[in-house]
């Protein structure tokens, strides 16, 4: 359950740390991806067509319905993120690409570092801390401790 006092990102970090502590400090990569997918869905109207398609494919992946496009999108966003760095993309564009890339994550456990990565970009893109807390809660769910 999300505490009512998650009003800013410092409180969000405390909430996330407490949820992670109950699970030994980290959870499987699926959690990282699901929280990122939720963040991207919150800003879906501002994503470009490729970003939106990649987020949809990532969501399908975790339900077992992904196509061969998953790996193609993963490579596409790996390149996009590198291009953003190399070419000095606008922060908003770069942040969206990084969140989409996190949606396609199959390897990075959800821990406090992954939380900070997602939360930084989500905050910069205007996603409310309460909404992020709800995404964390939904992704972690009622896992046994």
N, C-alpha and C positions, 0 to 999 in steps of 0.2 A: 504494500500500500504506500502510496506517495504521501509524504508529510505535507501538510498545508503550507509550511513555511519555505518551500522551494520557490523563492522569489527571484533569485539571481544565480549567477553561474558558480559562485563560491558555495552556495547552499546545494546546488546541483552536484558539485564535485563531492561534497560531504555525503550526500545521499548515495551517489554511485559507489564511493568507497565503502560505505556500510553494506550495500548490497553485495559488492564483490567480496568483502571480508567474510560474509556468511557462506561463501563458496570457495574459500581457499585463495582468494585474490585474483582468480582468473576463470574464465569460461571459454568454451569452444569458439572457433572462428565464426560459426553460424550466428552467434550473438552480435559480433562486430558487424557482420553483413546486414542482419535484420534491422539493427538500429540505424545504420546508414541508409538502407532502403526506406525506412520510415521518414528520415530527414528529407530525402529526395522527393518522396511522395508529398511531403508538406509544402514543397516549393515547385511542384511538377509544372505549374503554368509558366515558370521562368526557365525551364530546361529546354535545350534545343532538341531536335528530333532524335539525334543519335544518343544523347544523354537519356532521354525518356525511354527509348527502346532498350538501352543497356540496363536501366533500372528494372524494367518489366522482365527482361531475361534473367536478371539476378533473382528476382522474386520467384520466377518459375523454377530456377535451379534448386532452391531450398524446398520446393514441393515435389521435386523429382521429375519435373516436366520440362527441364531445359533442353534446348536443341544444341546443335553444333555451334550455334552463334555465340554461346556463352564464352568459349575460348577466344573467338574472334573479338568480342567486345572487351575481354580482359586485355588482350594485346593492344587493341585500339586505345584504351584508356591509359595503359602504361605509356604508350607513345605520346598521347595528349598531355599527360602530366609532365613528361620530359620536355616536350615542345613548349609548354607553358613556362618552364624554367628557362629554357634556352632563348626563347623569344620575348620574355618579359610580358606575358599575357596580363590583361587586367585582373586585379584581385578577384572580382566577382566571378569571372569566367574560370579562373584557375581554381577557386574554391569549389565551384560546382563540379569540375572535373575530378578533383580529389575526393569529394564525397561519392561520386559515381564509382570511382575506382575502388573505394572502400566497400561499396555494395557488391562488387565482384570478388571480394576477398574470400579465399578458401583456406588461408594459411595462418592468419594472425589471430591469436587468441584475444578475447576481450579482457583487457586488464585496464589499469588506470591510465597507461600510456595511450592505448587505443581510444579510451574515453576522451582524453584530452585532445587527441587528433580530431575526432568527430565533433566534439563540442566546440572547438575553436572555429571550425568552418561553419557549423550550424549557427553559432552565435553571429558570426560575420554576415551570414545570409539572412538574418532576421528571425530565426526560429526561436520561439519562446522557451525558457528553461523548463517550465512546467510540461510543455509538449515533449521535450527531450526526456524528461524524467518518466513520462508515460511510455515513451518508446522503449526506454531501458526496462521498465517494469514488464511491458508486454513481451520483450525478447527474453528476459530472464524467467518470467512467469513463476510458476510454482515448482521449480526444480527442487528435488530433495537436497538438503544441505549435508 
